[in-house]
Amino acid sequence: DSLMKRRAMGAGAVGAGAGGAAMNTAAATGASSASAAPPANSKVYTVSDIPQLYNSITTYSDVNDPSVLEGIRAFRRLLSVESNPPCEDVIQCGALPHIVRLLACENVEIQFEAAWALTNVASADSDCTIAVAESGAVPHLVAQLRSADCNVREQCAWCLGNISGDSPTLRDTVLQSGAMEGILLNIAQPASSALLGNVVWTLSNLCRGKPQPDLHMVSPALPHLASLLSNPSTPNEVMVDVAWALSYLSDGDDQRIQACQDANITNRLVELLSSDQPNLVTPCLRTLGNFVSGSDGQTQAVVDANVLGMMKQLLSHRRKNIRKESCWLLSNISAGTHIQIGSVIHRAGLITAVVDALNNDQWEVRKEATWVISNICTGGTTQHIESLVEFGAIEALCCILDSADAKIIAVALEALEAILKTGEALNKVA
């Protein structure tokens, strides 16, 4: 899953999406002059300097006084240290409302430093993130999504992403403050790849979490996500966050699934299953799995996009979670209509791969493979069940009975019972 929060370190703001495993912290490229690395002989600030720094950002007569920029930059540097940044000390000294006030001033360098400082406080634990929100930062951050300076916009989007990633309550606070419109404006006309990466990551956080956000609050993002998904020049790390956002949006009832399918993304998601990047395959597979948990028509749209043509390869993927989620997707198709079950049965090599997973894979994959076989046995025709028996389903199901998982044993027994009843019926006919 993509990261919920990120902290800005080094000389500038990060410009890559959070879906990549290496994106816990990073330094930015292309940041404004406000983010330039300090000279080697610059003062190193410590917690003991906080009272003096507090005075520099609260007692000025002119916000353009150099001491104000020095003070807010010093706060930012304190909050950017690699280990144990003094977020609680900064909160307890009462600086946050004053940093928020600086965010609203007209000095771009000060705005940038203030946004960066707030971003790092918001990247800490939940109490710190709540403190940022309660300081009144959210409306000012939202307003600065329309700043003339792209670096200010990027840093404010990042901070809003950290706030949104903390909890559904704060996510909804950000949405209700009108952030979506500013985020989408920056996606439609990104000033840089760094800005695009941050705003798409923030958008993914606005879509995630349970209880889910109201669909009408987040559905305006769907055309933008679909456009990024279909564009082959979209950077991989951005594509990953796009796919995660779609997985969050499609996780739910048929209305949510239909809203996503109406964005014409199904074929592209299936195409991306062939990617050699597991961190992209995973959210695409999750989204398609959500689709086939919907109505028969929504499931058929995924089958028609040739998802079954991708499944045999994915069932042998090196990543266990991809094999597991592939079985989960197949189990949902196998719970569909007889035609859909037949599509699974008749796809060359697919049931053989499922039975092999049931026999030989890791336990989490075997459990999902059991559901595939059971759903076919309990919802399929006599011919479907006969085909399963020919593929060795009985022996594979019997192997599951040795497990300690009572629920999955019950699923296997239900499948075996259906096979036995089918056999009895065939014998009576004979």
C-alpha positions as CSV (number, residue, x, y, z in Angstrom):
1,D,0.0,0.0,0.0
2,S,1.1,3.5,-0.6
3,L,2.5,5.5,2.4
4,M,0.1,7.5,4.4
5,K,2.6,10.2,5.6
6,R,6.0,11.4,4.5
7,R,8.5,13.8,6.0
8,A,10.5,16.3,4.1
9,M,14.3,16.2,4.7
10,G,17.5,17.5,3.2
11,A,17.6,20.6,1.0
12,G,14.1,20.5,-0.4
13,A,10.8,18.9,-0.8
14,V,10.5,15.4,-2.3
15,G,9.1,15.1,-5.8
16,A,8.2,11.5,-6.1
17,G,5.1,9.4,-5.4
18,A,4.7,7.5,-2.2
19,G,3.9,4.2,-3.8
20,G,7.6,3.2,-4.1
21,A,9.0,1.4,-1.1
22,A,12.0,3.7,-0.9
23,M,9.9,6.9,-0.4
24,N,9.8,7.1,3.4
25,T,11.9,10.3,3.2
26,A,13.8,12.0,0.5
27,A,15.2,15.3,-0.7
28,A,13.5,17.3,-3.3
29,T,14.7,18.4,-6.7
30,G,13.8,21.6,-8.4
31,A,12.8,23.4,-5.2
32,S,12.7,27.2,-4.9
33,S,15.6,29.3,-3.6
34,A,14.0,29.1,-0.2
35,S,15.0,25.4,-0.1
36,A,18.6,25.9,-1.0
37,A,21.0,24.0,1.3
38,P,22.4,26.1,4.1
39,P,26.0,27.2,3.8
40,A,28.5,25.1,5.6
41,N,29.1,27.8,8.3
42,S,25.4,28.3,9.0
43,K,24.2,28.0,12.6
44,V,23.0,24.6,13.7
45,Y,19.9,25.1,15.8
46,T,18.8,22.9,18.7
47,V,15.7,22.7,20.9
48,S,17.3,25.2,23.3
49,D,17.0,27.8,20.5
50,I,13.2,27.4,20.2
51,P,12.3,30.4,22.6
52,Q,14.5,32.7,20.5
53,L,13.1,31.4,17.2
54,Y,9.6,31.8,18.6
55,N,10.3,35.4,19.3
56,S,11.6,35.9,15.7
57,I,8.4,34.8,14.1
58,T,6.0,36.5,16.6
59,T,7.4,39.9,17.5
60,Y,8.3,41.4,14.1
61,S,6.9,44.6,12.8
62,D,7.6,43.8,9.2
63,V,7.2,40.3,7.9
64,N,9.9,41.0,5.3
65,D,12.5,41.6,8.1
66,P,15.3,39.1,7.4
67,S,15.0,37.8,11.0
68,V,11.5,36.4,10.2
69,L,12.8,34.3,7.3
70,E,15.8,33.2,9.4
71,G,13.4,32.2,12.2
72,I,11.0,30.2,10.1
73,R,13.8,28.5,8.2
74,A,15.4,27.6,11.5
75,F,12.2,26.0,12.6
76,R,12.0,24.0,9.4
77,R,15.6,22.8,9.8
78,L,14.9,21.7,13.3
79,L,11.9,19.7,12.1
80,S,13.9,18.2,9.2
81,V,16.5,16.3,11.2
82,E,16.6,12.6,10.4
83,S,15.9,11.2,13.8
84,N,13.6,12.5,16.6
85,P,12.6,15.9,15.2
86,P,11.3,18.1,18.0
87,C,7.7,18.3,16.8
88,E,6.2,18.2,20.3
89,D,8.5,21.0,21.5
90,V,7.5,23.2,18.6
91,I,3.9,22.5,19.3
92,Q,4.2,23.1,23.0
93,C,6.0,26.5,22.6
94,G,2.9,27.7,20.8
95,A,4.5,28.3,17.4
96,L,2.0,26.5,15.1
97,P,-0.6,29.3,14.8
98,H,2.2,31.8,14.0
99,I,3.7,29.5,11.4
100,V,0.2,29.2,9.9
101,R,0.0,33.0,9.9
102,L,3.3,33.2,8.0
103,L,1.8,30.7,5.4
104,A,-0.7,33.4,4.6
105,C,1.8,36.2,4.2
106,E,2.9,37.5,0.7
107,N,6.6,36.5,1.0
108,V,7.0,33.4,-1.1
109,E,10.2,32.2,0.7
110,I,8.5,32.5,4.0
111,Q,5.4,30.7,2.7
112,F,7.5,27.9,1.5
113,E,9.4,27.5,4.7
114,A,6.2,27.7,6.8
115,A,4.6,25.0,4.6
116,W,7.6,22.8,4.9
117,A,7.7,23.1,8.7
118,L,4.0,22.3,8.9
119,T,4.5,19.3,6.6
120,N,7.0,17.8,8.9
121,V,5.0,18.3,12.0
122,A,2.0,16.7,10.3
123,S,4.2,13.7,9.3
124,A,4.7,12.8,13.0
125,D,2.3,11.0,15.2
126,S,-1.5,11.5,15.1
127,D,-1.4,14.1,18.0
128,C,1.0,16.2,16.0
129,T,-1.1,16.0,12.9
130,I,-4.2,17.0,14.8
131,A,-2.3,19.9,16.3
132,V,-1.5,21.1,12.8
133,A,-5.2,20.9,11.7
134,E,-6.4,22.6,14.9
135,S,-4.0,25.4,14.4
136,G,-6.1,26.5,11.4
137,A,-3.6,25.3,8.8
138,V,-6.0,23.5,6.4
139,P,-7.8,26.5,4.9
140,H,-4.5,28.3,4.3
141,L,-2.9,25.2,2.8
142,V,-5.9,24.8,0.5
143,A,-5.7,28.4,-0.6
144,Q,-2.0,28.1,-1.4
145,L,-2.7,25.3,-3.9
146,R,-3.4,28.2,-6.2
147,S,-0.2,30.1,-5.4
148,A,1.8,31.5,-8.3
149,D,4.8,29.7,-7.0
150,C,4.8,26.0,-7.9
151,N,7.1,25.1,-5.0
152,V,4.7,26.6,-2.5
153,R,1.8,24.7,-4.2
154,E,3.8,21.4,-4.0
155,Q,4.7,21.8,-0.4
156,C,1.2,22.7,0.6
157,A,-0.2,19.7,-1.3
158,W,2.3,17.5,0.5
159,C,1.2,18.8,3.9
160,L,-2.4,18.3,3.0
161,G,-1.5,14.7,2.0
162,N,0.0,14.1,5.5
163,I,-3.1,15.5,7.2
164,S,-5.4,13.4,5.0
165,G,-3.4,10.3,5.6
166,D,-3.7,10.5,9.3
167,S,-7.4,9.5,9.7
168,P,-10.8,9.5,7.9
169,T,-11.8,12.4,10.1
170,L,-8.9,14.7,9.0
171,R,-9.3,13.4,5.5
172,D,-12.9,14.7,5.5
173,T,-11.8,18.0,7.0
174,V,-9.4,18.5,4.1
175,L,-12.1,17.5,1.6
176,Q,-14.7,19.8,3.1
177,S,-12.2,22.7,3.0
178,G,-12.3,22.4,-0.8
179,A,-8.9,20.8,-1.4
180,M,-10.0,18.6,-4.2
181,E,-10.5,21.4,-6.7
182,G,-7.0,22.8,-6.1
183,I,-5.4,19.4,-6.2
184,L,-7.1,18.6,-9.6
185,L,-6.0,22.0,-11.0
186,N,-2.4,21.0,-10.3
187,I,-2.9,17.6,-11.8
188,A,-4.4,19.1,-14.9
189,Q,-1.5,21.6,-15.3
190,P,1.5,20.3,-13.4
191,A,4.4,22.7,-13.3
192,S,6.8,19.8,-12.8
193,S,7.0,16.1,-12.4
194,A,7.8,16.7,-8.7
195,L,4.6,18.7,-8.2
196,L,2.6,16.0,-10.1
197,G,4.0,13.3,-7.9
198,N,3.1,15.0,-4.7
199,V,-0.4,16.1,-5.7
200,V,-1.3,12.6,-7.0
201,W,0.0,11.1,-3.8
202,T,-2.2,13.5,-1.8
203,L,-5.1,12.7,-4.0
204,S,-4.7,9.0,-3.2
205,N,-4.8,9.8,0.5
206,L,-8.0,11.8,0.0
207,C,-9.6,8.7,-1.5
208,R,-8.4,6.2,1.1
209,G,-9.6,5.1,4.5
210,K,-12.8,3.7,6.1
211,P,-15.4,4.9,6.5
212,Q,-14.9,6.0,2.9
213,P,-15.3,9.6,1.7
214,D,-18.6,10.5,0.2
215,L,-18.5,9.5,-3.5
216,H,-19.6,12.9,-4.7
217,M,-16.6,14.5,-2.9
218,V,-14.0,12.3,-4.7
219,S,-15.6,11.3,-8.0
220,P,-14.5,14.5,-9.7
221,A,-11.0,13.0,-9.5
222,L,-11.9,10.0,-11.8
223,P,-11.4,11.7,-15.2
224,H,-8.0,13.0,-14.1
225,L,-7.0,9.6,-12.7
226,A,-8.2,7.9,-15.9
227,S,-6.2,10.3,-18.0
228,L,-3.0,9.7,-16.1
229,L,-3.6,5.9,-16.2
230,S,-3.9,5.9,-20.0
231,N,-0.9,8.2,-20.6
232,P,2.2,6.0,-21.3
233,S,4.4,8.9,-20.4
234,T,3.1,9.1,-16.8
235,P,6.0,8.2,-14.5
236,N,5.8,4.8,-12.9
237,E,5.7,6.2,-9.3
238,V,2.8,8.4,-10.2
239,M,1.0,5.6,-12.0
240,V,1.3,3.5,-8.8
241,D,-0.4,6.2,-6.8
242,V,-3.1,6.6,-9.5
243,A,-3.8,2.9,-9.3
244,W,-3.9,2.9,-5.5
245,A,-6.4,5.8,-5.6
246,L,-8.6,3.8,-8.0
247,S,-8.4,0.8,-5.7
248,Y,-9.7,3.0,-2.8
249,L,-12.4,4.5,-4.9
250,S,-13.7,1.2,-6.2
251,D,-13.7,-0.6,-2.9
252,G,-17.4,-0.7,-2.0
253,D,-20.8,-0.9,-3.4
254,D,-21.9,-1.2,-7.0
255,Q,-22.3,2.5,-7.3
256,R,-18.6,3.1,-6.6
257,I,-17.6,0.4,-8.9
258,Q,-19.7,1.7,-11.7
259,A,-18.4,5.2,-11.3
260,C,-14.9,3.8,-11.8
261,Q,-15.8,1.6,-14.7
262,D,-17.6,4.6,-16.4
263,A,-14.2,6.3,-16.5
264,N,-13.2,3.7,-19.1
265,I,-10.2,2.3,-17.2
266,T,-10.9,-1.4,-17.2
267,N,-9.0,-2.3,-20.3
268,R,-6.0,-0.2,-19.3
269,L,-5.9,-1.8,-15.8
270,V,-5.9,-5.3,-17.4
271,E,-3.1,-4.2,-19.7
272,L,-1.0,-3.0,-16.8
273,L,-1.2,-6.4,-15.2
274,S,1.6,-7.4,-17.6
275,S,3.9,-4.7,-16.1
276,D,7.3,-5.9,-14.8
277,Q,6.8,-3.6,-11.8
278,P,5.1,-5.5,-8.9
279,N,4.3,-2.3,-7.1
280,L,2.1,-1.3,-10.1
281,V,0.6,-4.7,-10.7
282,T,-0.6,-4.9,-7.1
283,P,-3.0,-1.9,-7.0
284,C,-4.2,-2.6,-10.6
285,L,-5.1,-6.2,-9.5
286,R,-6.8,-4.9,-6.4
287,T,-8.9,-2.5,-8.4
288,L,-10.0,-5.2,-10.9
289,G,-10.7,-7.5,-7.9
290,N,-13.0,-4.8,-6.6
291,F,-14.7,-4.6,-9.9
292,V,-15.5,-8.3,-10.0
293,S,-17.0,-8.2,-6.5
294,G,-19.8,-6.1,-8.0
295,S,-22.7,-7.0,-10.1
296,D,-22.7,-9.7,-12.9
297,G,-22.5,-6.9,-15.5
298,Q,-19.6,-5.3,-13.8
299,T,-17.8,-8.6,-13.5
300,Q,-18.5,-9.3,-17.2
301,A,-16.8,-6.0,-18.2
302,V,-13.6,-7.3,-16.6
303,V,-13.9,-10.7,-18.2
304,D,-14.5,-9.0,-21.6
305,A,-11.3,-7.0,-21.1
306,N,-9.5,-10.4,-21.1
307,V,-8.4,-10.4,-17.5
308,L,-8.5,-14.2,-17.6
309,G,-5.7,-14.1,-20.2
310,M,-3.4,-12.6,-17.6
311,M,-4.3,-14.9,-14.7
312,K,-2.1,-17.9,-15.5
313,Q,1.0,-15.8,-15.6
314,L,0.1,-14.0,-12.3
315,L,-0.6,-17.2,-10.5
316,S,3.1,-18.0,-10.9
317,H,4.3,-14.5,-10.0
318,R,7.2,-14.3,-7.6
319,R,5.2,-12.1,-5.2
320,K,3.0,-14.1,-2.9
321,N,0.5,-11.3,-2.5
322,I,0.0,-11.0,-6.3
323,R,-0.7,-14.8,-6.5
324,K,-3.1,-14.5,-3.6
325,E,-5.0,-11.6,-5.0
326,S,-5.2,-13.3,-8.4
327,C,-6.9,-16.2,-6.7
328,W,-9.2,-13.8,-4.9
329,L,-10.2,-12.1,-8.3
330,L,-10.8,-15.6,-9.8
331,S,-12.9,-16.6,-6.9
332,N,-15.2,-13.6,-7.4
333,I,-15.5,-14.4,-11.2
334,S,-16.2,-18.0,-10.2
335,A,-19.1,-16.8,-8.0
336,G,-20.8,-15.3,-11.1
337,T,-22.9,-16.6,-13.9
338,H,-22.6,-20.0,-15.5
339,I,-21.1,-18.2,-18.5
340,Q,-18.5,-16.5,-16.3
341,I,-17.7,-19.8,-14.6
342,G,-17.3,-21.4,-17.9
343,S,-14.9,-18.7,-19.0
344,V,-12.7,-19.7,-16.1
345,I,-13.0,-23.4,-16.7
346,H,-12.2,-23.2,-20.4
347,R,-9.3,-20.8,-20.2
348,A,-6.4,-23.0,-21.2
349,G,-4.2,-23.9,-18.2
350,L,-6.0,-21.7,-15.7
351,I,-7.7,-24.3,-13.5
352,T,-4.5,-26.4,-13.7
353,A,-2.7,-23.4,-12.2
354,V,-5.3,-22.9,-9.5
355,V,-5.2,-26.6,-8.5
356,D,-1.4,-26.4,-8.4
357,A,-1.7,-23.3,-6.1
358,L,-4.1,-25.2,-4.0
359,N,-1.7,-28.1,-3.6
360,N,1.7,-26.4,-3.4
361,D,1.6,-22.7,-2.7
362,Q,1.9,-20.8,0.6
363,W,-1.1,-21.0,2.9
364,E,-2.6,-17.6,2.2
365,V,-2.6,-18.4,-1.5
366,R,-4.0,-21.9,-0.9
367,K,-6.9,-20.4,1.0
368,E,-7.9,-18.2,-1.9
369,A,-7.5,-21.0,-4.4
370,T,-9.9,-23.1,-2.2
371,W,-12.5,-20.4,-2.7
372,V,-12.1,-20.5,-6.5
373,I,-12.7,-24.3,-6.6
374,S,-15.5,-24.1,-4.0
375,N,-17.4,-21.3,-5.8
376,I,-17.3,-23.3,-9.1
377,C,-18.5,-26.4,-7.3
378,T,-21.4,-24.7,-5.5
379,G,-22.4,-22.4,-8.3
380,G,-21.4,-24.2,-11.5
381,T,-23.1,-26.8,-13.7
382,T,-22.6,-30.5,-13.7
383,Q,-20.2,-30.1,-16.6
384,H,-18.2,-27.5,-14.7
385,I,-17.8,-29.9,-11.7
386,E,-16.9,-32.8,-13.9
387,S,-14.1,-30.7,-15.4
388,L,-12.8,-29.8,-12.0
389,V,-12.6,-33.5,-11.0
390,E,-10.6,-34.2,-14.2
391,F,-8.2,-31.4,-13.2
392,G,-7.6,-33.1,-9.8
393,A,-9.8,-30.9,-7.6
394,I,-10.8,-33.7,-5.3
395,E,-7.3,-34.6,-4.2
396,A,-6.4,-30.9,-3.8
397,L,-9.4,-30.2,-1.7
398,C,-8.7,-33.2,0.5
399,C,-5.2,-31.8,1.2
400,I,-6.8,-28.7,2.7
401,L,-8.6,-30.8,5.3
402,D,-5.4,-31.3,7.2
403,S,-5.2,-27.6,8.0
404,A,-6.1,-25.9,11.3
405,D,-8.3,-23.3,9.7
406,A,-11.9,-24.3,10.5
407,K,-13.4,-21.8,8.1
408,I,-11.4,-22.9,5.1
409,I,-12.0,-26.6,6.0
410,A,-15.7,-25.9,5.9
411,V,-15.3,-24.2,2.4
412,A,-13.4,-27.3,1.2
413,L,-16.0,-29.7,2.6
414,E,-18.8,-27.7,0.9
415,A,-17.0,-28.1,-2.4
416,L,-16.5,-31.8,-1.8
417,E,-20.1,-32.3,-0.9
418,A,-21.2,-30.6,-4.1
419,I,-18.9,-32.9,-6.1
420,L,-20.3,-36.0,-4.3
421,K,-23.9,-34.9,-5.0
422,T,-23.1,-34.4,-8.6
423,G,-21.5,-37.8,-8.8
424,E,-24.6,-39.4,-7.2
425,A,-26.9,-37.6,-9.7
426,L,-24.8,-38.8,-12.6
427,N,-24.9,-42.4,-11.3
428,K,-28.7,-42.2,-11.0
429,V,-29.0,-41.0,-14.5
430,A,-26.7,-43.7,-15.7
